[in-house]
Amino acid sequence: MLFRKKTYTDHDLVAGCSKNDRRYQERLYKRYFPKAMGLVMYHVKDQEKALEIVNQGFLKVFQKIQTIKDAQALEAWIKTIMMRTRADYFRKDSRYLRSVILEEATDDRTENNTLSNLYFKDIIRLLDHLPPATAEVFRLYAVEGYKHDEIGKHLGISAGTSKWHLSAARSKLRELIHEHYDTQRDVG
């Protein structure tokens, strides 16, 4: 006689996790880990950091699972939590924003030194100097972690237009950073 493994529905997983049952939490984690890791790895190339973000995300999932109203939306709900956790990580790590600004490669050491002296809040303040649509695309891409096609759908523009706004934001931010550096050099 063969024993069949029981297949757990998302409804079963939500109900079990809501009771803080470790077996259900493990099953949920194993079922959704690959998708969550793929989502995070798209923006975080360091596997250890990605794993840290995913695990923080699942901790939030387990802490808030009793708030989910429709178990059929579990996958989308987990994706949303992972995206928000990833965004929280990016907000905490302003080095990521610096790399997004410099992504179109430059070998300017001055710019790198200036960037290292800027904090997340300083970079975010610089967004006030950008046109609103350009600043919004940069924020959605660099801070929130959305892809260009997602940004396009959200803002009602094409993915290509989103890429153009990101490129324009990078150029203007580099210019503003150089101005910041020149001001700091003149003062110092």
C-alpha positions in Angstrom: 0.0 0.0 0.0 1.4 3.4 -1.1 1.0 6.4 1.2 0.2 9.6 -0.5 1.4 12.9 0.7 -1.5 15.1 1.6 -1.7 18.2 -0.6 -2.4 21.3 1.3 -4.4 24.1 -0.3 -3.7 27.7 0.3 -6.7 27.8 2.5 -5.3 25.0 4.6 -1.9 26.8 4.8 -3.5 30.1 5.9 -5.7 28.4 8.5 -2.7 26.4 9.9 -0.3 29.4 9.9 -3.0 31.5 11.6 -2.8 29.1 14.5 1.0 29.5 14.5 1.4 25.8 13.6 5.1 25.3 12.6 4.3 22.4 10.2 2.0 24.7 8.1 4.5 27.5 8.2 7.2 25.2 6.9 4.9 24.0 4.1 4.0 27.6 3.1 7.7 28.6 3.2 8.7 25.6 1.0 5.9 26.3 -1.5 6.5 30.0 -1.9 10.2 30.3 -1.2 11.4 29.8 -4.9 9.0 32.5 -6.2 9.9 34.9 -3.4 13.6 34.3 -3.9 13.3 34.9 -7.6 11.4 38.2 -7.0 14.1 39.5 -4.6 17.1 38.2 -6.6 15.9 40.2 -9.6 17.1 43.3 -7.8 19.5 42.0 -5.2 22.3 40.0 -6.8 24.0 39.0 -3.5 22.3 35.7 -2.6 23.0 36.1 1.1 21.3 39.5 1.2 18.4 38.2 -0.9 18.0 35.3 1.5 18.0 37.8 4.4 15.3 39.9 2.7 13.2 36.8 1.9 13.4 35.5 5.4 12.4 38.9 6.8 9.5 38.9 4.4 8.3 35.4 5.5 8.5 36.6 9.1 6.1 39.4 8.2 3.9 36.9 6.4 3.7 34.7 9.5 3.1 37.6 11.8 0.3 39.0 9.6 -1.3 35.9 8.0 -4.4 36.1 10.1 -5.2 39.4 8.4 -5.5 37.8 4.9 -9.2 37.8 3.9 -9.0 35.6 0.9 -6.8 32.5 0.9 -7.0 32.4 -2.9 -5.0 35.6 -3.0 -2.2 34.2 -0.8 0.5 34.2 -3.6 -0.2 37.8 -4.6 -0.3 38.8 -0.9 3.1 37.2 -0.3 4.5 38.9 -3.4 3.3 42.2 -2.1 4.9 41.6 1.3 8.2 40.6 -0.4 8.2 43.7 -2.5 7.6 45.9 0.5 10.3 44.1 2.5 12.7 44.5 -0.4 11.9 48.2 -0.6 12.4 48.6 3.1 15.8 47.0 2.7 16.7 49.5 -0.1 15.5 52.4 2.0 17.8 51.3 4.8 20.8 50.7 2.5 21.4 54.0 0.7 24.4 52.3 -1.0 21.8 50.7 -3.3 20.5 54.1 -4.4 24.1 55.2 -5.1 24.6 52.2 -7.3 21.3 52.9 -9.2 22.4 56.4 -9.8 25.8 55.3 -11.1 24.4 52.2 -12.9 25.2 53.7 -16.3 28.8 53.3 -15.4 31.1 56.2 -14.8 34.7 56.2 -13.8 34.5 59.6 -12.1 36.2 59.1 -8.7 34.9 62.5 -7.5 31.3 61.4 -8.1 31.9 58.2 -6.1 33.4 60.1 -3.2 30.6 62.6 -3.2 28.0 59.8 -3.3 29.7 58.0 -0.3 29.0 61.2 1.7 25.4 61.4 0.8 22.7 59.6 2.8 19.4 58.1 1.7 17.5 61.2 2.9 19.9 63.5 0.9 19.4 61.5 -2.3 15.6 61.5 -1.8 15.7 65.3 -1.3 17.5 65.6 -4.6 14.4 64.1 -6.2 12.6 67.3 -5.5 14.7 68.9 -8.2 13.5 66.5 -10.8 10.3 66.8 -12.9 7.5 65.1 -11.0 7.1 62.2 -13.5 10.8 61.6 -13.7 11.1 61.6 -9.9 8.2 59.2 -9.6 9.7 56.7 -12.0 13.0 56.9 -10.2 11.3 56.4 -6.8 9.3 53.4 -8.1 12.3 51.8 -9.6 15.1 52.6 -7.1 13.2 52.8 -3.8 10.2 50.6 -4.3 11.9 48.0 -6.6 9.4 47.9 -9.4 10.3 46.8 -12.9 9.7 49.1 -15.9 6.7 47.2 -17.2 5.1 47.5 -13.7 5.9 51.2 -13.5 4.4 51.7 -17.0 1.2 50.0 -16.0 1.0 52.0 -12.8 1.6 55.4 -14.4 -0.1 54.7 -17.7 3.1 54.9 -19.8 5.2 52.5 -21.8 8.1 50.6 -20.4 10.3 52.5 -22.8 9.1 55.8 -21.4 9.8 54.5 -17.9 13.4 53.7 -18.9 13.8 57.1 -20.5 12.6 58.8 -17.2 15.0 56.7 -15.2 17.9 57.6 -17.5 16.9 61.3 -17.3 16.7 61.0 -13.5 20.2 59.5 -13.3 21.6 62.2 -15.5 20.0 65.0 -13.5 21.0 63.4 -10.1 24.6 63.1 -11.3 24.6 66.8 -12.2 23.1 67.7 -8.8 25.7 65.5 -7.1 28.5 67.3 -8.9 27.0 70.6 -7.9 26.9 69.3 -4.3 30.5 68.3 -4.5 31.6 71.7 -6.0 29.8 73.4 -3.1 31.4 71.2 -0.5 34.8 71.7 -2.1 34.4 75.5 -2.1 33.3 75.5 1.5 36.1 73.1 2.6 
